[in-house]
């Protein structure tokens, strides 16, 4: 849920100032996402009634959703799929 409204130029400038950090986060997620898939899958095996949520702070989602956020979201949605399927869904254009 996004609260408030910002000037589009401010959003672009803020996203640009944080992009190098997002680039590192994206690279790490793409390198290690199978471990996250396994981790969340094991959590569900241990307790199928648990709810797992993620918080993305300062994502500037008004401008774009980073690939790592898409991958994280797909992983949480259903981690019991093969990692390759999760990656494919995360990268699919919607």
mmCIF file as gemmi writes it, N, C-alpha and C atoms, coordinates in Angstrom:
data_model
loop_
_atom_site.group_PDB
_atom_site.id
_atom_site.type_symbol
_atom_site.label_atom_id
_atom_site.label_alt_id
_atom_site.label_comp_id
_atom_site.label_asym_id
_atom_site.label_entity_id
_atom_site.label_seq_id
_atom_site.pdbx_PDB_ins_code
_atom_site.Cartn_x
_atom_site.Cartn_y
_atom_site.Cartn_z
_atom_site.occupancy
_atom_site.B_iso_or_equiv
_atom_site.pdbx_formal_charge
_atom_site.auth_seq_id
_atom_site.auth_asym_id
_atom_site.pdbx_PDB_model_num
ATOM 1 N N . UNK Axp A 1 ? 0.845 -1.165 0 1 0 ? 1 A 1
ATOM 2 C CA . UNK Axp A 1 ? 0 0 0 1 0 ? 1 A 1
ATOM 3 C C . UNK Axp A 1 ? 0.888 1.225 0 1 0 ? 1 A 1
ATOM 4 N N . UNK Axp A 2 ? 0.677 2.092 -0.927 1 0 ? 2 A 1
ATOM 5 C CA . UNK Axp A 2 ? 1.487 3.302 -1.053 1 0 ? 2 A 1
ATOM 6 C C . UNK Axp A 2 ? 0.676 4.487 -0.555 1 0 ? 2 A 1
ATOM 7 N N . UNK Axp A 3 ? 1.22 5.202 0.413 1 0 ? 3 A 1
ATOM 8 C CA . UNK Axp A 3 ? 0.544 6.369 0.963 1 0 ? 3 A 1
ATOM 9 C C . UNK Axp A 3 ? 1.096 7.644 0.341 1 0 ? 3 A 1
ATOM 10 N N . UNK Axp A 4 ? 0.229 8.581 0.101 1 0 ? 4 A 1
ATOM 11 C CA . UNK Axp A 4 ? 0.671 9.89 -0.346 1 0 ? 4 A 1
ATOM 12 C C . UNK Axp A 4 ? 0.939 9.965 -1.838 1 0 ? 4 A 1
ATOM 13 N N . UNK Axp A 5 ? 1.382 11.136 -2.231 1 0 ? 5 A 1
ATOM 14 C CA . UNK Axp A 5 ? 1.682 11.381 -3.642 1 0 ? 5 A 1
ATOM 15 C C . UNK Axp A 5 ? 2.948 12.219 -3.691 1 0 ? 5 A 1
ATOM 16 N N . UNK Axp A 6 ? 3.834 11.854 -4.592 1 0 ? 6 A 1
ATOM 17 C CA . UNK Axp A 6 ? 5.093 12.579 -4.752 1 0 ? 6 A 1
ATOM 18 C C . UNK Axp A 6 ? 5.206 13.091 -6.184 1 0 ? 6 A 1
ATOM 19 N N . UNK Axp A 7 ? 5.968 14.123 -6.321 1 0 ? 7 A 1
ATOM 20 C CA . UNK Axp A 7 ? 6.247 14.664 -7.644 1 0 ? 7 A 1
ATOM 21 C C . UNK Axp A 7 ? 7.019 13.609 -8.446 1 0 ? 7 A 1
ATOM 22 N N . UNK Axp A 8 ? 6.635 13.335 -9.694 1 0 ? 8 A 1
ATOM 23 C CA . UNK Axp A 8 ? 7.319 12.31 -10.497 1 0 ? 8 A 1
ATOM 24 C C . UNK Axp A 8 ? 8.825 12.533 -10.62 1 0 ? 8 A 1
ATOM 25 N N . UNK Axp A 9 ? 9.28 13.784 -10.685 1 0 ? 9 A 1
ATOM 26 C CA . UNK Axp A 9 ? 10.722 14.028 -10.792 1 0 ? 9 A 1
ATOM 27 C C . UNK Axp A 9 ? 11.435 13.642 -9.493 1 0 ? 9 A 1
ATOM 28 N N . UNK Axp A 10 ? 10.768 13.849 -8.354 1 0 ? 10 A 1
ATOM 29 C CA . UNK Axp A 10 ? 11.353 13.444 -7.079 1 0 ? 10 A 1
ATOM 30 C C . UNK Axp A 10 ? 11.466 11.924 -7.008 1 0 ? 10 A 1
ATOM 31 N N . UNK Axp A 11 ? 10.443 11.227 -7.459 1 0 ? 11 A 1
ATOM 32 C CA . UNK Axp A 11 ? 10.448 9.766 -7.453 1 0 ? 11 A 1
ATOM 33 C C . UNK Axp A 11 ? 11.592 9.238 -8.315 1 0 ? 11 A 1
ATOM 34 N N . UNK Axp A 12 ? 11.733 9.775 -9.519 1 0 ? 12 A 1
ATOM 35 C CA . UNK Axp A 12 ? 12.817 9.332 -10.413 1 0 ? 12 A 1
ATOM 36 C C . UNK Axp A 12 ? 14.19 9.606 -9.811 1 0 ? 12 A 1
ATOM 37 N N . UNK Axp A 13 ? 14.358 10.799 -9.239 1 0 ? 13 A 1
ATOM 38 C CA . UNK Axp A 13 ? 15.655 11.158 -8.648 1 0 ? 13 A 1
ATOM 39 C C . UNK Axp A 13 ? 15.983 10.265 -7.457 1 0 ? 13 A 1
ATOM 40 N N . UNK Axp A 14 ? 15.014 10 -6.631 1 0 ? 14 A 1
ATOM 41 C CA . UNK Axp A 14 ? 15.257 9.147 -5.464 1 0 ? 14 A 1
ATOM 42 C C . UNK Axp A 14 ? 15.573 7.719 -5.889 1 0 ? 14 A 1
ATOM 43 N N . UNK Axp A 15 ? 14.835 7.214 -6.874 1 0 ? 15 A 1
ATOM 44 C CA . UNK Axp A 15 ? 15.107 5.86 -7.373 1 0 ? 15 A 1
ATOM 45 C C . UNK Axp A 15 ? 16.511 5.793 -7.968 1 0 ? 15 A 1
ATOM 46 N N . UNK Axp A 16 ? 16.869 6.786 -8.734 1 0 ? 16 A 1
ATOM 47 C CA . UNK Axp A 16 ? 18.201 6.811 -9.339 1 0 ? 16 A 1
ATOM 48 C C . UNK Axp A 16 ? 19.291 6.838 -8.275 1 0 ? 16 A 1
ATOM 49 N N . UNK Axp A 17 ? 19.069 7.556 -7.197 1 0 ? 17 A 1
ATOM 50 C CA . UNK Axp A 17 ? 20.081 7.638 -6.14 1 0 ? 17 A 1
ATOM 51 C C . UNK Axp A 17 ? 20.249 6.311 -5.404 1 0 ? 17 A 1
ATOM 52 N N . UNK Axp A 18 ? 19.246 5.455 -5.447 1 0 ? 18 A 1
ATOM 53 C CA . UNK Axp A 18 ? 19.302 4.168 -4.76 1 0 ? 18 A 1
ATOM 54 C C . UNK Axp A 18 ? 19.548 2.992 -5.698 1 0 ? 18 A 1
ATOM 55 N N . UNK Axp A 19 ? 19.635 3.259 -6.99 1 0 ? 19 A 1
ATOM 56 C CA . UNK Axp A 19 ? 19.713 2.169 -7.958 1 0 ? 19 A 1
ATOM 57 C C . UNK Axp A 19 ? 20.952 1.289 -7.794 1 0 ? 19 A 1
ATOM 58 N N . UNK Axp A 20 ? 22.082 1.86 -7.415 1 0 ? 20 A 1
ATOM 59 C CA . UNK Axp A 20 ? 23.281 1.032 -7.257 1 0 ? 20 A 1
ATOM 60 C C . UNK Axp A 20 ? 23.074 -0.001 -6.15 1 0 ? 20 A 1
ATOM 61 N N . UNK Axp A 21 ? 22.399 0.389 -5.083 1 0 ? 21 A 1
ATOM 62 C CA . UNK Axp A 21 ? 22.083 -0.572 -4.013 1 0 ? 21 A 1
ATOM 63 C C . UNK Axp A 21 ? 21.124 -1.64 -4.524 1 0 ? 21 A 1
ATOM 64 N N . UNK Axp A 22 ? 20.102 -1.232 -5.254 1 0 ? 22 A 1
ATOM 65 C CA . UNK Axp A 22 ? 19.161 -2.198 -5.82 1 0 ? 22 A 1
ATOM 66 C C . UNK Axp A 22 ? 19.864 -3.152 -6.787 1 0 ? 22 A 1
ATOM 67 N N . UNK Axp A 23 ? 20.816 -2.65 -7.527 1 0 ? 23 A 1
ATOM 68 C CA . UNK Axp A 23 ? 21.554 -3.521 -8.456 1 0 ? 23 A 1
ATOM 69 C C . UNK Axp A 23 ? 22.273 -4.63 -7.698 1 0 ? 23 A 1
ATOM 70 N N . UNK Axp A 24 ? 22.865 -4.293 -6.562 1 0 ? 24 A 1
ATOM 71 C CA . UNK Axp A 24 ? 23.542 -5.313 -5.74 1 0 ? 24 A 1
ATOM 72 C C . UNK Axp A 24 ? 22.532 -6.301 -5.152 1 0 ? 24 A 1
ATOM 73 N N . UNK Axp A 25 ? 21.416 -5.792 -4.659 1 0 ? 25 A 1
ATOM 74 C CA . UNK Axp A 25 ? 20.367 -6.659 -4.102 1 0 ? 25 A 1
ATOM 75 C C . UNK Axp A 25 ? 19.833 -7.589 -5.186 1 0 ? 25 A 1
ATOM 76 N N . UNK Axp A 26 ? 19.566 -7.046 -6.361 1 0 ? 26 A 1
ATOM 77 C CA . UNK Axp A 26 ? 19.072 -7.869 -7.477 1 0 ? 26 A 1
ATOM 78 C C . UNK Axp A 26 ? 20.058 -8.98 -7.812 1 0 ? 26 A 1
ATOM 79 N N . UNK Axp A 27 ? 21.326 -8.641 -7.914 1 0 ? 27 A 1
ATOM 80 C CA . UNK Axp A 27 ? 22.348 -9.643 -8.253 1 0 ? 27 A 1
ATOM 81 C C . UNK Axp A 27 ? 22.391 -10.755 -7.211 1 0 ? 27 A 1
ATOM 82 N N . UNK Axp A 28 ? 22.325 -10.381 -5.932 1 0 ? 28 A 1
ATOM 83 C CA . UNK Axp A 28 ? 22.361 -11.386 -4.866 1 0 ? 28 A 1
ATOM 84 C C . UNK Axp A 28 ? 21.132 -12.286 -4.912 1 0 ? 28 A 1
ATOM 85 N N . UNK Axp A 29 ? 19.969 -11.697 -5.171 1 0 ? 29 A 1
ATOM 86 C CA . UNK Axp A 29 ? 18.759 -12.519 -5.256 1 0 ? 29 A 1
ATOM 87 C C . UNK Axp A 29 ? 18.841 -13.505 -6.416 1 0 ? 29 A 1
ATOM 88 N N . UNK Axp A 30 ? 19.295 -13.044 -7.554 1 0 ? 30 A 1
ATOM 89 C CA . UNK Axp A 30 ? 19.371 -13.947 -8.707 1 0 ? 30 A 1
ATOM 90 C C . UNK Axp A 30 ? 20.414 -15.04 -8.501 1 0 ? 30 A 1
ATOM 91 N N . UNK Axp A 31 ? 21.429 -14.746 -7.728 1 0 ? 31 A 1
ATOM 92 C CA . UNK Axp A 31 ? 22.447 -15.748 -7.451 1 0 ? 31 A 1
ATOM 93 C C . UNK Axp A 31 ? 21.969 -16.783 -6.428 1 0 ? 31 A 1
ATOM 94 N N . UNK Axp A 32 ? 21.209 -16.323 -5.432 1 0 ? 32 A 1
ATOM 95 C CA . UNK Axp A 32 ? 20.891 -17.184 -4.297 1 0 ? 32 A 1
ATOM 96 C C . UNK Axp A 32 ? 19.414 -17.542 -4.142 1 0 ? 32 A 1
ATOM 97 N N . UNK Axp A 33 ? 18.546 -17.145 -5.078 1 0 ? 33 A 1
ATOM 98 C CA . UNK Axp A 33 ? 17.12 -17.381 -4.884 1 0 ? 33 A 1
ATOM 99 C C . UNK Axp A 33 ? 16.758 -18.847 -4.652 1 0 ? 33 A 1
ATOM 100 N N . UNK Axp A 34 ? 17.478 -19.844 -5.235 1 0 ? 34 A 1
ATOM 101 C CA . UNK Axp A 34 ? 17.099 -21.231 -4.926 1 0 ? 34 A 1
ATOM 102 C C . UNK Axp A 34 ? 17.186 -21.549 -3.427 1 0 ? 34 A 1
ATOM 103 N N . UNK Axp A 35 ? 18.103 -20.893 -2.721 1 0 ? 35 A 1
ATOM 104 C CA . UNK Axp A 35 ? 18.192 -21.093 -1.269 1 0 ? 35 A 1
ATOM 105 C C . UNK Axp A 35 ? 16.969 -20.511 -0.561 1 0 ? 35 A 1
ATOM 106 N N . UNK Axp A 36 ? 16.496 -19.376 -1.03 1 0 ? 36 A 1
ATOM 107 C CA . UNK Axp A 36 ? 15.289 -18.779 -0.45 1 0 ? 36 A 1
ATOM 108 C C . UNK Axp A 36 ? 14.075 -19.665 -0.724 1 0 ? 36 A 1
ATOM 109 N N . UNK Axp A 37 ? 14 -20.204 -1.933 1 0 ? 37 A 1
ATOM 110 C CA . UNK Axp A 37 ? 12.898 -21.108 -2.275 1 0 ? 37 A 1
ATOM 111 C C . UNK Axp A 37 ? 12.911 -22.305 -1.325 1 0 ? 37 A 1
ATOM 112 N N . UNK Axp A 38 ? 14.074 -22.87 -1.124 1 0 ? 38 A 1
ATOM 113 C CA . UNK Axp A 38 ? 14.197 -24.025 -0.223 1 0 ? 38 A 1
ATOM 114 C C . UNK Axp A 38 ? 13.829 -23.644 1.209 1 0 ? 38 A 1
ATOM 115 N N . UNK Axp A 39 ? 14.319 -22.492 1.661 1 0 ? 39 A 1
ATOM 116 C CA . UNK Axp A 39 ? 14.044 -22.026 3.013 1 0 ? 39 A 1
ATOM 117 C C . UNK Axp A 39 ? 12.544 -21.887 3.258 1 0 ? 39 A 1
ATOM 118 N N . UNK Axp A 40 ? 11.85 -21.166 2.377 1 0 ? 40 A 1
ATOM 119 C CA . UNK Axp A 40 ? 10.418 -20.943 2.575 1 0 ? 40 A 1
ATOM 120 C C . UNK Axp A 40 ? 9.612 -22.221 2.371 1 0 ? 40 A 1
ATOM 121 N N . UNK Axp A 41 ? 10.066 -23.081 1.499 1 0 ? 41 A 1
ATOM 122 C CA . UNK Axp A 41 ? 9.413 -24.371 1.308 1 0 ? 41 A 1
ATOM 123 C C . UNK Axp A 41 ? 9.518 -25.215 2.577 1 0 ? 41 A 1
ATOM 124 N N . UNK Axp A 42 ? 10.694 -25.212 3.201 1 0 ? 42 A 1
ATOM 125 C CA . UNK Axp A 42 ? 10.888 -25.971 4.437 1 0 ? 42 A 1
ATOM 126 C C . UNK Axp A 42 ? 10.044 -25.405 5.572 1 0 ? 42 A 1
ATOM 127 N N . UNK Axp A 43 ? 9.881 -24.097 5.619 1 0 ? 43 A 1
ATOM 128 C CA . UNK Axp A 43 ? 9.014 -23.492 6.634 1 0 ? 43 A 1
ATOM 129 C C . UNK Axp A 43 ? 7.594 -24.025 6.479 1 0 ? 43 A 1
ATOM 130 N N . UNK Axp A 44 ? 7.103 -24.083 5.247 1 0 ? 44 A 1
ATOM 131 C CA . UNK Axp A 44 ? 5.741 -24.579 5.018 1 0 ? 44 A 1
ATOM 132 C C . UNK Axp A 44 ? 5.612 -26.068 5.32 1 0 ? 44 A 1
ATOM 133 N N . UNK Axp A 45 ? 6.653 -26.817 5.056 1 0 ? 45 A 1
ATOM 134 C CA . UNK Axp A 45 ? 6.614 -28.241 5.408 1 0 ? 45 A 1
ATOM 135 C C . UNK Axp A 45 ? 6.515 -28.413 6.918 1 0 ? 45 A 1
ATOM 136 N N . UNK Axp A 46 ? 7.24 -27.608 7.666 1 0 ? 46 A 1
ATOM 137 C CA . UNK Axp A 46 ? 7.226 -27.695 9.128 1 0 ? 46 A 1
ATOM 138 C C . UNK Axp A 46 ? 5.891 -27.233 9.704 1 0 ? 46 A 1
ATOM 139 N N . UNK Axp A 47 ? 5.29 -26.226 9.071 1 0 ? 47 A 1
ATOM 140 C CA . UNK Axp A 47 ? 4.015 -25.695 9.555 1 0 ? 47 A 1
ATOM 141 C C . UNK Axp A 47 ? 3.225 -25.153 8.375 1 0 ? 47 A 1
ATOM 142 N N . UNK Axp A 48 ? 2.356 -25.981 7.778 1 0 ? 48 A 1
ATOM 143 C CA . UNK Axp A 48 ? 1.596 -25.541 6.596 1 0 ? 48 A 1
ATOM 144 C C . UNK Axp A 48 ? 0.597 -24.415 6.88 1 0 ? 48 A 1
ATOM 145 N N . UNK Axp A 49 ? 0.328 -24.12 8.139 1 0 ? 49 A 1
ATOM 146 C CA . UNK Axp A 49 ? -0.65 -23.086 8.484 1 0 ? 49 A 1
ATOM 147 C C . UNK Axp A 49 ? -0.014 -21.728 8.75 1 0 ? 49 A 1
ATOM 148 N N . UNK Axp A 50 ? 1.287 -21.637 8.585 1 0 ? 50 A 1
ATOM 149 C CA . UNK Axp A 50 ? 1.988 -20.386 8.869 1 0 ? 50 A 1
ATOM 150 C C . UNK Axp A 50 ? 1.785 -19.394 7.713 1 0 ? 50 A 1
ATOM 151 N N . UNK Axp A 51 ? 1.783 -18.131 8.059 1 0 ? 51 A 1
ATOM 152 C CA . UNK Axp A 51 ? 1.739 -17.077 7.056 1 0 ? 51 A 1
ATOM 153 C C . UNK Axp A 51 ? 3.082 -16.358 7.075 1 0 ? 51 A 1
ATOM 154 N N . UNK Axp A 52 ? 3.704 -16.249 5.917 1 0 ? 52 A 1
ATOM 155 C CA . UNK Axp A 52 ? 4.988 -15.557 5.8 1 0 ? 52 A 1
ATOM 156 C C . UNK Axp A 52 ? 4.763 -14.328 4.922 1 0 ? 52 A 1
ATOM 157 N N . UNK Axp A 53 ? 5.22 -13.18 5.386 1 0 ? 53 A 1
ATOM 158 C CA . UNK Axp A 53 ? 5.064 -11.936 4.644 1 0 ? 53 A 1
ATOM 159 C C . UNK Axp A 53 ? 6.413 -11.257 4.494 1 0 ? 53 A 1
ATOM 160 N N . UNK Axp A 54 ? 6.503 -10.384 3.527 1 0 ? 54 A 1
ATOM 161 C CA . UNK Axp A 54 ? 7.728 -9.632 3.313 1 0 ? 54 A 1
ATOM 162 C C . UNK Axp A 54 ? 7.449 -8.141 3.325 1 0 ? 54 A 1
ATOM 163 N N . UNK Axp A 55 ? 8.423 -7.387 3.75 1 0 ? 55 A 1
ATOM 164 C CA . UNK Axp A 55 ? 8.327 -5.935 3.774 1 0 ? 55 A 1
ATOM 165 C C . UNK Axp A 55 ? 9.421 -5.369 2.882 1 0 ? 55 A 1
ATOM 166 N N . UNK Axp A 56 ? 9.033 -4.559 1.924 1 0 ? 56 A 1
ATOM 167 C CA . UNK Axp A 56 ? 9.981 -3.891 1.039 1 0 ? 56 A 1
ATOM 168 C C . UNK Axp A 56 ? 9.946 -2.416 1.409 1 0 ? 56 A 1
ATOM 169 N N . UNK Axp A 57 ? 11.028 -1.941 1.997 1 0 ? 57 A 1
ATOM 170 C CA . UNK Axp A 57 ? 11.079 -0.549 2.403 1 0 ? 57 A 1
ATOM 171 C C . UNK Axp A 57 ? 11.79 0.287 1.354 1 0 ? 57 A 1
ATOM 172 N N . UNK Axp A 58 ? 11.257 1.455 1.117 1 0 ? 58 A 1
ATOM 173 C CA . UNK Axp A 58 ? 11.872 2.423 0.22 1 0 ? 58 A 1
ATOM 174 C C . UNK Axp A 58 ? 12.144 1.824 -1.154 1 0 ? 58 A 1
ATOM 175 N N . UNK Axp A 59 ? 11.193 1.055 -1.643 1 0 ? 59 A 1
ATOM 176 C CA . UNK Axp A 59 ? 11.36 0.409 -2.936 1 0 ? 59 A 1
ATOM 177 C C . UNK Axp A 59 ? 11.066 1.313 -4.118 1 0 ? 59 A 1
ATOM 178 N N . UNK Axp A 60 ? 10.498 2.473 -3.861 1 0 ? 60 A 1
ATOM 179 C CA . UNK Axp A 60 ? 10.1 3.389 -4.927 1 0 ? 60 A 1
ATOM 180 C C . UNK Axp A 60 ? 9.268 2.631 -5.969 1 0 ? 60 A 1
ATOM 181 N N . UNK Axp A 61 ? 8.305 1.874 -5.488 1 0 ? 61 A 1
ATOM 182 C CA . UNK Axp A 61 ? 7.485 1.036 -6.353 1 0 ? 61 A 1
ATOM 183 C C . UNK Axp A 61 ? 6.624 1.871 -7.309 1 0 ? 61 A 1
ATOM 184 N N . UNK Axp A 62 ? 6.497 3.158 -7.013 1 0 ? 62 A 1
ATOM 185 C CA . UNK Axp A 62 ? 5.75 4.032 -7.911 1 0 ? 62 A 1
ATOM 186 C C . UNK Axp A 62 ? 6.444 4.132 -9.274 1 0 ? 62 A 1
ATOM 187 N N . UNK Axp A 63 ? 7.77 3.989 -9.269 1 0 ? 63 A 1
ATOM 188 C CA . UNK Axp A 63 ? 8.557 4.126 -10.494 1 0 ? 63 A 1
ATOM 189 C C . UNK Axp A 63 ? 8.718 2.78 -11.207 1 0 ? 63 A 1
ATOM 190 N N . UNK Axp A 64 ? 9.054 1.738 -10.445 1 0 ? 64 A 1
ATOM 191 C CA . UNK Axp A 64 ? 9.254 0.405 -11.026 1 0 ? 64 A 1
ATOM 192 C C . UNK Axp A 64 ? 9.368 -0.604 -9.897 1 0 ? 64 A 1
ATOM 193 N N . UNK Axp A 65 ? 9.047 -1.841 -10.204 1 0 ? 65 A 1
ATOM 194 C CA . UNK Axp A 65 ? 9.233 -2.921 -9.248 1 0 ? 65 A 1
ATOM 195 C C . UNK Axp A 65 ? 10.521 -3.641 -9.641 1 0 ? 65 A 1
ATOM 196 N N . UNK Axp A 66 ? 11.461 -3.668 -8.724 1 0 ? 66 A 1
ATOM 197 C CA . UNK Axp A 66 ? 12.763 -4.282 -8.999 1 0 ? 66 A 1
ATOM 198 C C . UNK Axp A 66 ? 12.619 -5.786 -9.21 1 0 ? 66 A 1
ATOM 199 N N . UNK Axp A 67 ? 13.471 -6.365 -10.056 1 0 ? 67 A 1
ATOM 200 C CA . UNK Axp A 67 ? 13.404 -7.814 -10.31 1 0 ? 67 A 1
ATOM 201 C C . UNK Axp A 67 ? 13.519 -8.656 -9.044 1 0 ? 67 A 1
ATOM 202 N N . UNK Axp A 68 ? 14.331 -8.238 -8.094 1 0 ? 68 A 1
ATOM 203 C CA . UNK Axp A 68 ? 14.463 -9.012 -6.85 1 0 ? 68 A 1
ATOM 204 C C . UNK Axp A 68 ? 13.168 -8.999 -6.048 1 0 ? 68 A 1
ATOM 205 N N . UNK Axp A 69 ? 12.417 -7.923 -6.112 1 0 ? 69 A 1
ATOM 206 C CA . UNK Axp A 69 ? 11.127 -7.846 -5.421 1 0 ? 69 A 1
ATOM 207 C C . UNK Axp A 69 ? 10.141 -8.806 -6.083 1 0 ? 69 A 1
ATOM 208 N N . UNK Axp A 70 ? 10.162 -8.856 -7.4 1 0 ? 70 A 1
ATOM 209 C CA . UNK Axp A 70 ? 9.3 -9.802 -8.112 1 0 ? 70 A 1
ATOM 210 C C . UNK Axp A 70 ? 9.667 -11.236 -7.756 1 0 ? 70 A 1
ATOM 211 N N . UNK Axp A 71 ? 10.95 -11.516 -7.694 1 0 ? 71 A 1
ATOM 212 C CA . UNK Axp A 71 ? 11.422 -12.862 -7.376 1 0 ? 71 A 1
ATOM 213 C C . UNK Axp A 71 ? 11.057 -13.226 -5.932 1 0 ? 71 A 1
ATOM 214 N N . UNK Axp A 72 ? 11.253 -12.313 -5.018 1 0 ? 72 A 1
ATOM 215 C CA . UNK Axp A 72 ? 10.868 -12.527 -3.62 1 0 ? 72 A 1
ATOM 216 C C . UNK Axp A 72 ? 9.369 -12.779 -3.505 1 0 ? 72 A 1
ATOM 217 N N . UNK Axp A 73 ? 8.573 -11.993 -4.215 1 0 ? 73 A 1
ATOM 218 C CA . UNK Axp A 73 ? 7.119 -12.141 -4.169 1 0 ? 73 A 1
ATOM 219 C C . UNK Axp A 73 ? 6.679 -13.497 -4.692 1 0 ? 73 A 1
ATOM 220 N N . UNK Axp A 74 ? 7.227 -13.904 -5.828 1 0 ? 74 A 1
ATOM 221 C CA . UNK Axp A 74 ? 6.889 -15.216 -6.386 1 0 ? 74 A 1
ATOM 222 C C . UNK Axp A 74 ? 7.319 -16.34 -5.455 1 0 ? 74 A 1
ATOM 223 N N . UNK Axp A 75 ? 8.445 -16.167 -4.798 1 0 ? 75 A 1
ATOM 224 C CA . UNK Axp A 75 ? 8.934 -17.178 -3.857 1 0 ? 75 A 1
ATOM 225 C C . UNK Axp A 75 ? 7.969 -17.316 -2.688 1 0 ? 75 A 1
ATOM 226 N N . UNK Axp A 76 ? 7.529 -16.199 -2.131 1 0 ? 76 A 1
ATOM 227 C CA . UNK Axp A 76 ? 6.597 -16.256 -1.011 1 0 ? 76 A 1
ATOM 228 C C . UNK Axp A 76 ? 5.225 -16.769 -1.428 1 0 ? 76 A 1
ATOM 229 N N . UNK Axp A 77 ? 4.818 -16.454 -2.653 1 0 ? 77 A 1
ATOM 230 C CA . UNK Axp A 77 ? 3.486 -16.856 -3.112 1 0 ? 77 A 1
ATOM 231 C C . UNK Axp A 77 ? 3.341 -18.372 -3.089 1 0 ? 77 A 1
ATOM 232 N N . UNK Axp A 78 ? 4.357 -19.08 -3.593 1 0 ? 78 A 1
ATOM 233 C CA . UNK Axp A 78 ? 4.31 -20.533 -3.574 1 0 ? 78 A 1
ATOM 234 C C . UNK Axp A 78 ? 5.726 -21.082 -3.715 1 0 ? 78 A 1
ATOM 235 N N . UNK Axp A 79 ? 6.406 -21.271 -2.61 1 0 ? 79 A 1
ATOM 236 C CA . UNK Axp A 79 ? 7.786 -21.752 -2.67 1 0 ? 79 A 1
ATOM 237 C C . UNK Axp A 79 ? 7.899 -23.246 -2.956 1 0 ? 79 A 1
ATOM 238 N N . UNK Axp A 80 ? 6.772 -23.921 -3.099 1 0 ? 80 A 1
ATOM 239 C CA . UNK Axp A 80 ? 6.827 -25.361 -3.345 1 0 ? 80 A 1
ATOM 240 C C . UNK Axp A 80 ? 6.883 -25.688 -4.836 1 0 ? 80 A 1
ATOM 241 N N . UNK Axp A 81 ? 7.075 -24.685 -5.64 1 0 ? 81 A 1
ATOM 242 C CA . UNK Axp A 81 ? 7.298 -24.895 -7.079 1 0 ? 81 A 1
ATOM 243 C C . UNK Axp A 81 ? 8.788 -25.04 -7.326 1 0 ? 81 A 1
ATOM 244 N N . UNK Axp A 82 ? 9.151 -25.604 -8.478 1 0 ? 82 A 1
ATOM 245 C CA . UNK Axp A 82 ? 10.582 -25.663 -8.812 1 0 ? 82 A 1
ATOM 246 C C . UNK Axp A 82 ? 11.156 -24.241 -8.926 1 0 ? 82 A 1
ATOM 247 N N . UNK Axp A 83 ? 12.39 -24.037 -8.481 1 0 ? 83 A 1
ATOM 248 C CA . UNK Axp A 83 ? 12.995 -22.706 -8.554 1 0 ? 83 A 1
ATOM 249 C C . UNK Axp A 83 ? 12.959 -22.104 -9.964 1 0 ? 83 A 1
ATOM 250 N N . UNK Axp A 84 ? 13.134 -22.925 -10.981 1 0 ? 84 A 1
ATOM 251 C CA . UNK Axp A 84 ? 13.132 -22.406 -12.363 1 0 ? 84 A 1
ATOM 252 C C . UNK Axp A 84 ? 11.763 -21.827 -12.724 1 0 ? 84 A 1
ATOM 253 N N . UNK Axp A 85 ? 10.69 -22.44 -12.236 1 0 ? 85 A 1
ATOM 254 C CA . UNK Axp A 85 ? 9.347 -21.925 -12.503 1 0 ? 85 A 1
ATOM 255 C C . UNK Axp A 85 ? 9.126 -20.6 -11.798 1 0 ? 85 A 1
ATOM 256 N N . UNK Axp A 86 ? 9.619 -20.5 -10.571 1 0 ? 86 A 1
ATOM 257 C CA . UNK Axp A 86 ? 9.499 -19.241 -9.826 1 0 ? 86 A 1
ATOM 258 C C . UNK Axp A 86 ? 10.247 -18.124 -10.551 1 0 ? 86 A 1
ATOM 259 N N . UNK Axp A 87 ? 11.447 -18.42 -11.021 1 0 ? 87 A 1
ATOM 260 C CA . UNK Axp A 87 ? 12.22 -17.424 -11.766 1 0 ? 87 A 1
ATOM 261 C C . UNK Axp A 87 ? 11.497 -17.015 -13.039 1 0 ? 87 A 1
ATOM 262 N N . UNK Axp A 88 ? 10.964 -17.98 -13.763 1 0 ? 88 A 1
ATOM 263 C CA . UNK Axp A 88 ? 10.256 -17.682 -15.015 1 0 ? 88 A 1
ATOM 264 C C . UNK Axp A 88 ? 9.048 -16.788 -14.757 1 0 ? 88 A 1
ATOM 265 N N . UNK Axp A 89 ? 8.279 -17.085 -13.721 1 0 ? 89 A 1
ATOM 266 C CA . UNK Axp A 89 ? 7.104 -16.259 -13.384 1 0 ? 89 A 1
ATOM 267 C C . UNK Axp A 89 ? 7.539 -14.847 -12.981 1 0 ? 89 A 1
ATOM 268 N N . UNK Axp A 90 ? 8.621 -14.745 -12.221 1 0 ? 90 A 1
ATOM 269 C CA . UNK Axp A 90 ? 9.091 -13.435 -11.771 1 0 ? 90 A 1
ATOM 270 C C . UNK Axp A 90 ? 9.54 -12.567 -12.936 1 0 ? 90 A 1
ATOM 271 N N . UNK Axp A 91 ? 10.095 -13.184 -13.948 1 0 ? 91 A 1
ATOM 272 C CA . UNK Axp A 91 ? 10.617 -12.43 -15.094 1 0 ? 91 A 1
ATOM 273 C C . UNK Axp A 91 ? 9.587 -12.193 -16.193 1 0 ? 91 A 1
ATOM 274 N N . UNK Axp A 92 ? 8.43 -12.848 -16.083 1 0 ? 92 A 1
ATOM 275 C CA . UNK Axp A 92 ? 7.396 -12.695 -17.105 1 0 ? 92 A 1
ATOM 276 C C . UNK Axp A 92 ? 6.843 -11.263 -17.069 1 0 ? 92 A 1
ATOM 277 N N . UNK Axp A 93 ? 6.671 -10.704 -18.231 1 0 ? 93 A 1
ATOM 278 C CA . UNK Axp A 93 ? 6.068 -9.375 -18.338 1 0 ? 93 A 1
ATOM 279 C C . UNK Axp A 93 ? 4.577 -9.496 -18.079 1 0 ? 93 A 1
ATOM 280 N N . UNK Axp A 94 ? 4.057 -8.577 -17.319 1 0 ? 94 A 1
ATOM 281 C CA . UNK Axp A 94 ? 2.618 -8.614 -16.998 1 0 ? 94 A 1
ATOM 282 C C . UNK Axp A 94 ? 1.942 -7.377 -17.478 1 0 ? 94 A 1
